[in-house]
Amino acid sequence: MKRLLALLLLVFAGASFAGSDSFVVALSKGPTPVSVVLDVPADYVAVPIVISSNEKDPLRNHESIQAFSQRLKDSAAKSPTIKLRQGALSLSIAVEDGSFSKPASLTSHSSMYLVAPLQTDRDIFLISQDIAAFVQSMEKPEQIRVRFGMTSLGIEAPERFRPRLLALMSKDLEQTRSAIGNPKSFEISGLENPVAVMQRDDRNLSIYIPYRLKLGQ
């Protein structure tokens, strides 16, 4: 059974790791749903933003959002530290131009997030202030509104940790199997899931594979 378990995890490692380069923003803090977790330093501070416009005319609304979004992208491309990244946003929009407010109902908007490297000599709050100052320093038309989301941490290509996670899972599952008396059968589900990322503290992330183990007697 031990060889079968190791072979099964190896197959999933090869199938799931291929072509998996991506940037992932961490979910909010909280307990992880599995026992096998790898704690790693974050790569970036990430601040999501939403750009909207008060233009009444739908066409001018779209054009003004597109124009300012492009200016923001061009400025970020010239910055030595702050960059625009793409990815799934799961953070709540909470801040408008540096002051707390409820998010407006947006009929047309552009969503993205800005990231900056998490430096060892600066904390997440100072870096997020740099990102906000970068946006606020740009001239923008009166009708443009920029809303900032909750600051979080990001990591580059968390799927690169899949082989390490699967190795830890193999060891943990074998110990579990032995501890409860060598069950005759076992079922593992969820190994095909993407590597999940959760924020551990203000500098580190917890990464894991959301899996389930069913043992039968």
C-alpha positions, 0 to 999 in steps of 0.5 A: 500500500505504501508503494501504491500511495507514493505512485499515486501522489507521483502521478498527480504531481506530474499531471498537475504541475505542468504549465502552472506558472501563475501569480496568486493573491492569498486568501484571508487569514484562518485555519487551513482545512488540511493537516499538511501545510507548508509555510513559506515567505510571501513574494509580494504585497498586493493591493487590488484596485477598481477604476470607475467613472462618473460619466453619464454617457456609456461610451465616454464612461468606457473610454475614460476608464480605458484611458486611465487604466492604460496610463496606470499600466504605462506608469507601472511599466516604468516603475522599478518596484510597483507592477500590475499583475493579473489574477483572481481577486477575492478581496473586498473593495473597501477604500476609495482614494485613501479614505474608507467608504462603502463600494459603489454600485459599478456598471462599468469598471476596470479591476486589477491589482498592483504589487510590490516586492515584500522587502525584509527591511520594510513591513507590509503597511509601508509598502501598501502605502507606497502603492497607494501613493503611486496611484494617488500621485497620478493626475486623473480626470475629475470623473475617474474614481479609484478604489483600493481593496484590502492589502494582502500578500502574493506569491509567484507560481505556488504550484512549484511547491506541489512536489514538496506538498505531495511528499509531505502528504505521503508521509502524513498519510502513511503515518495516519494509516499506521496509527489507526491499524492499517486499514484495508482500503483508502481513498484520496480525493482532491489531489487535482485541486490547485495549490491553495494559498492562505495568509499566515501573518504579515510576511508569510503564507500557508500553502496546501492542497485541499484534499480528503482522505477516506480510510476503510476497515 
